[in-house]
Amino acid sequence: MADELANELAALVERSPRLMTVLQVVRQQALPDALVFSGAVYQTVWNALTDRPACYGIKDYDVGYYDPDTSFTAEDAVIRGMAAALEPPLRDLVEVRNQARVHLWFPHKFGHAYPPLRTTAEALRRFVCPAFAVGVRLESDGRLTVEAPFGLDDVFGMRLRVNQERGTAADWDRIITGLVERWPELVVETRE
C-alpha cells in the first residue's frame, strides 16, 4: 500500500469528529486487536473526495476485535461496555463484533461456510469489495494504523469491484445500488 494514500486516509479520518470519537473509545476500552472498519472508513474518504459532510451517508461504525473467548457472554460484555462509553447518537450507530466468533454465526446468516479467523485484519480479505477492506486503529501514541490488504487505490478511485478472493456476494446488487444512490460518482466494475 502506498504510504502517501495511507497518510491521506489517516488525515481524513482525523478530520472526522465522530470517527475519531469511536476510535478513542475503542482505544479506551482496550479491545484486543481492534479495528474500526468498512463503511465508516471508506465512506469518510468518499465524502472528502466529493465535498460532502464527513458523516454523510454513514449508517454505522463497525468495530471488530479479536478475543479467543468466543462465548456470547464475553462478546456481550464488550458490546455493553462500548455502549456505556458512548453518547447518543454514536451509542446506537456503533456495531461491535468479536472476529473470533464470526465463523459461528456467519453460515446461519449468509448461507455458506466462513473459516475461523486468526486476527481482525484477516477479516478484511473476506469483504465483498476491495474498497470496503480498510480498517484503522488509534494507537496509544495517537497515530493511526491503516490496514488495507488490497491497498487503497479502489477507495480513493471510488471503484467498486468484486473481491476475487471471495467471489460475488449474494446481496451484491443490493449493496452496490444503495451505495450508488448515495455516491453517484462511484465507478462499478461489471461482475464476471
Secondary structure, 3 states (H helix, E strand, C coil): CCHHHHHHHHHHHHCCHHHHHHHHHHHHHCCCCCEEECHHHHHHHHHHHCCCCCCCCCCCEEEEECCCCCCHHHHHHHHHHHHHHCCCCHHHHEEEEECCCHHHHHHHHHCCCCCCCCCHHHHHCCCCCHHHCCEEEECCCCCEEEECCCCCHHHHCCEECCCCCCCCCCCHHHHHHHHHHHCCCCEECCCC
